[in-house]
């Protein structure tokens, strides 16, 4: 059995050449902790493009043991949009497990209570799953899905309690490294710093307020509000108001208010 310190060194991805050995290390770690469970890593739940190694080989086929038919089914766009596993990853950043009876997390998350779990097995492609969501820079969400798929086991509480914290570390190292290595274009300006007023104006604009309404809320002139939003757009290299709000959100300036 390989020690924890050795696993930590083998899972990170620092170059494209590291992807395959890191994927194999992640598989071995999960197999040791959760023998017989299937593992499905994804670097971006909003994309149906599969994770690949430096040679373009699909990891779920060559490393994680999926058939081509299973891989095609898992990469369907409707899975990312409608699966209760993927949908929960948009609302939760810590490990959780789920079956048709509900979500179980380390701390209560009321957002998960509103997710539809009807017809769970068909929509989730499993009877139960332990999920490691990874919220990455620029609004990207990755995840590692695992579970005793193909069996009747639906209670994962014991495995969740025993292994979720440790496995979350390995999952994050692998997915975060892969995302950095495979990111091809720089969509956002480097070291963009918005002012307090620019952020205030954009937060109100993000929830649909007009410049006039924002001026009344902040007790500033219409022209001043417009200036702050336009100035933020220039800093973000945005072509219009919508893209300014989008890019500010990707950089975390418009986080949900407390």
C-alpha positions as CSV (number, residue, x, y, z in Angstrom):
1,X,0.0,0.0,0.0
2,X,1.3,3.4,-1.0
3,X,1.5,6.0,1.8
4,X,-0.4,9.3,1.8
5,X,2.7,11.4,1.2
6,X,3.5,9.3,-1.9
7,X,-0.1,9.7,-3.3
8,X,0.1,13.5,-2.8
9,X,3.2,13.6,-5.0
10,X,1.7,11.4,-7.8
11,X,-1.7,13.0,-8.2
12,X,-0.9,16.7,-9.1
13,X,-0.8,17.6,-12.8
14,X,2.0,20.1,-13.7
15,X,2.3,19.4,-17.4
16,X,0.3,17.5,-20.1
17,X,2.7,14.6,-19.7
18,X,1.6,14.2,-16.1
19,X,-2.1,13.8,-16.9
20,X,-2.2,10.0,-17.6
21,X,0.0,8.9,-14.6
22,X,-1.9,11.3,-12.3
23,X,-5.2,9.9,-13.6
24,X,-3.9,6.3,-12.9
25,X,-2.8,7.4,-9.4
26,X,-6.2,8.8,-8.7
27,X,-7.8,5.6,-9.8
28,X,-5.5,3.6,-7.6
29,X,-6.3,5.8,-4.6
30,X,-10.0,5.5,-5.0
31,X,-9.7,1.7,-5.6
32,X,-7.8,1.3,-2.3
33,X,-10.3,3.3,-0.3
34,X,-13.5,2.3,-2.2
35,X,-12.8,-1.1,-3.9
36,X,-15.0,-1.9,-6.8
37,X,-16.5,1.6,-7.2
38,X,-16.5,3.3,-10.5
39,X,-14.8,6.7,-10.8
40,X,-15.7,9.5,-13.3
41,X,-13.6,12.7,-13.2
42,X,-14.6,15.7,-15.1
43,X,-12.8,19.1,-15.3
44,X,-15.8,21.1,-16.4
45,X,-19.4,20.0,-15.8
46,X,-20.6,22.6,-18.3
47,X,-18.7,20.9,-21.2
48,X,-19.3,17.5,-22.8
49,X,-15.7,17.4,-23.9
50,X,-14.0,14.4,-22.2
51,X,-10.8,14.7,-20.2
52,X,-7.9,13.5,-22.3
53,X,-4.2,12.8,-21.9
54,X,-1.3,14.3,-23.8
55,X,-1.9,11.9,-26.7
56,X,-5.6,12.8,-26.9
57,X,-6.8,9.5,-25.4
58,X,-10.0,9.7,-23.4
59,X,-9.3,9.0,-19.7
60,X,-12.6,7.4,-18.9
61,X,-12.0,4.8,-21.6
62,X,-8.3,4.2,-21.2
63,X,-7.9,4.6,-17.5
64,X,-11.2,4.4,-15.8
65,X,-12.7,1.4,-17.6
66,X,-15.7,2.8,-19.4
67,X,-16.9,1.3,-22.7
68,X,-17.3,3.7,-25.6
69,X,-21.1,3.4,-25.3
70,X,-20.9,4.3,-21.6
71,X,-18.6,7.2,-22.3
72,X,-20.9,8.6,-25.0
73,X,-23.9,8.4,-22.6
74,X,-22.0,10.1,-19.8
75,X,-20.8,12.9,-22.0
76,X,-24.3,13.7,-23.3
77,X,-25.1,17.4,-22.8
78,X,-28.4,16.7,-21.1
79,X,-26.5,14.9,-18.3
80,X,-24.6,18.1,-17.4
81,X,-27.9,20.1,-17.6
82,X,-30.3,17.7,-15.9
83,X,-28.5,15.2,-13.8
84,X,-29.1,15.7,-10.0
85,X,-25.4,15.0,-9.5
86,X,-24.2,17.8,-11.7
87,X,-26.9,20.2,-10.6
88,X,-25.9,19.8,-7.0
89,X,-22.3,20.7,-7.9
90,X,-23.4,24.2,-8.8
91,X,-24.7,24.7,-5.3
92,X,-22.3,22.8,-3.1
93,X,-18.5,23.0,-2.9
94,X,-17.9,20.3,-0.3
95,X,-18.2,16.5,-0.8
96,X,-21.7,15.0,-0.6
97,X,-23.4,11.8,-1.3
98,X,-26.9,11.3,-2.8
99,X,-29.5,8.8,-3.6
100,X,-33.2,9.0,-4.5
101,X,-34.0,9.9,-0.9
102,X,-31.9,13.1,-0.8
103,X,-28.5,14.7,-0.4
104,X,-26.2,14.3,2.6
105,X,-23.5,16.9,3.3
106,X,-21.1,17.7,6.1
107,X,-23.1,20.9,6.7
108,X,-26.7,21.6,5.8
109,X,-27.3,23.2,2.4
110,X,-30.9,24.3,1.9
111,X,-30.2,24.9,-1.8
112,X,-29.9,21.1,-2.3
113,X,-33.4,20.6,-0.8
114,X,-35.0,22.1,-3.8
115,X,-33.4,19.9,-6.5
116,X,-35.7,17.4,-8.1
117,X,-34.7,13.8,-7.4
118,X,-37.6,12.1,-9.2
119,X,-36.6,9.3,-11.6
120,X,-33.2,9.5,-9.9
121,X,-31.6,6.4,-11.2
122,X,-32.3,7.2,-14.9
123,X,-31.3,10.8,-14.6
124,X,-28.2,10.2,-12.5
125,X,-27.1,7.0,-14.3
126,X,-26.6,5.3,-10.9
127,X,-28.5,4.4,-7.7
128,X,-26.2,6.4,-5.4
129,X,-23.1,8.5,-5.8
130,X,-20.4,10.1,-3.7
131,X,-19.5,13.4,-5.3
132,X,-16.5,15.7,-5.0
133,X,-17.3,19.1,-6.5
134,X,-14.4,21.4,-7.3
135,X,-15.1,25.1,-7.7
136,X,-12.2,26.4,-9.8
137,X,-11.1,29.9,-10.9
138,X,-13.2,31.8,-13.5
139,X,-16.4,30.1,-12.6
140,X,-15.4,26.6,-13.8
141,X,-16.8,23.7,-11.9
142,X,-15.2,20.3,-12.0
143,X,-16.1,17.1,-10.1
144,X,-15.2,13.5,-9.4
145,X,-18.1,11.2,-9.2
146,X,-17.8,7.7,-7.7
147,X,-20.1,5.0,-6.5
148,X,-20.9,1.3,-6.5
149,X,-22.7,1.6,-9.8
150,X,-24.3,-1.6,-11.1
151,X,-25.2,-2.7,-7.6
152,X,-28.2,-2.3,-5.3
153,X,-26.2,-0.4,-2.6
154,X,-27.8,3.0,-1.9
155,X,-26.5,3.9,1.5
156,X,-23.0,5.5,1.3
157,X,-23.0,7.1,4.7
158,X,-20.2,4.8,6.0
159,X,-17.9,5.5,3.1
160,X,-18.7,9.2,3.2
161,X,-17.7,9.5,6.8
162,X,-14.6,7.4,6.4
163,X,-13.1,8.8,3.2
164,X,-14.7,11.9,1.9
165,X,-12.3,14.4,3.4
166,X,-9.1,12.6,2.3
167,X,-10.4,11.8,-1.2
168,X,-11.5,15.4,-1.7
169,X,-7.8,16.5,-1.4
170,X,-6.7,14.1,-4.1
171,X,-9.6,14.9,-6.4
172,X,-8.9,18.7,-6.1
173,X,-5.2,18.2,-6.8
174,X,-5.9,16.3,-10.0
175,X,-8.8,18.3,-11.4
176,X,-7.3,21.7,-10.6
177,X,-4.0,20.8,-12.2
178,X,-5.6,19.4,-15.3
179,X,-7.7,22.6,-15.7
180,X,-4.6,24.8,-15.5
181,X,-2.6,22.7,-18.0
182,X,-5.5,22.3,-20.5
183,X,-6.6,26.0,-20.4
184,X,-5.8,27.2,-23.9
185,X,-6.9,30.8,-24.0
186,X,-6.7,33.7,-21.6
187,X,-10.2,35.2,-21.6
188,X,-9.7,37.6,-18.7
189,X,-7.2,40.4,-18.1
190,X,-4.4,39.7,-15.7
191,X,-4.4,41.4,-12.3
192,X,-7.7,43.3,-12.8
193,X,-8.6,45.4,-9.8
194,X,-12.0,47.0,-9.6
195,X,-12.8,49.8,-7.1
196,X,-15.4,49.7,-4.4
197,X,-17.8,51.9,-6.4
198,X,-17.3,49.9,-9.6
199,X,-18.2,46.7,-7.7
200,X,-21.2,48.3,-6.0
201,X,-22.6,49.4,-9.3
202,X,-22.0,46.1,-11.0
203,X,-23.6,44.1,-8.2
204,X,-26.8,46.1,-8.6
205,X,-26.6,45.9,-12.4
206,X,-26.2,42.1,-12.0
207,X,-29.6,41.8,-10.4
208,X,-31.2,43.8,-13.1
209,X,-31.1,47.4,-11.8
210,X,-30.9,50.2,-14.4
211,X,-28.3,53.0,-14.1
212,X,-31.1,55.3,-13.0
213,X,-32.2,52.9,-10.3
214,X,-28.6,52.3,-9.1
215,X,-28.0,56.1,-8.9
216,X,-31.0,56.4,-6.6
217,X,-29.9,53.4,-4.4
218,X,-26.3,54.7,-4.1
219,X,-27.2,58.4,-4.0
220,X,-25.0,59.1,-6.9
221,X,-25.7,60.8,-10.3
222,X,-26.8,58.8,-13.3
223,X,-23.6,59.9,-15.1
224,X,-21.4,58.7,-12.2
225,X,-23.0,55.3,-12.2
226,X,-22.5,55.0,-15.9
227,X,-18.9,56.1,-15.5
228,X,-18.1,53.4,-12.9
229,X,-19.7,50.6,-15.1
230,X,-17.9,51.8,-18.2
231,X,-14.6,52.1,-16.4
232,X,-15.0,48.5,-15.0
233,X,-15.7,47.4,-18.5
234,X,-12.5,48.9,-19.8
235,X,-10.5,47.2,-17.0
236,X,-12.2,43.8,-17.8
237,X,-11.7,44.3,-21.6
238,X,-15.4,43.8,-22.0
239,X,-17.3,44.8,-25.2
240,X,-20.6,45.7,-23.5
241,X,-22.5,45.9,-20.1
242,X,-23.5,42.2,-20.2
243,X,-19.9,41.0,-20.7
244,X,-18.7,43.4,-18.0
245,X,-21.0,41.8,-15.5
246,X,-20.1,38.3,-16.7
247,X,-16.4,38.8,-16.4
248,X,-16.7,40.5,-13.0
249,X,-18.7,37.5,-11.9
250,X,-16.0,35.1,-13.2
251,X,-13.4,36.9,-11.1
252,X,-15.6,36.6,-8.0
253,X,-16.4,40.3,-7.6
254,X,-20.2,39.7,-7.6
255,X,-20.5,36.9,-5.1
256,X,-23.9,36.2,-3.5
257,X,-24.6,38.8,-0.7
258,X,-24.8,37.5,2.8
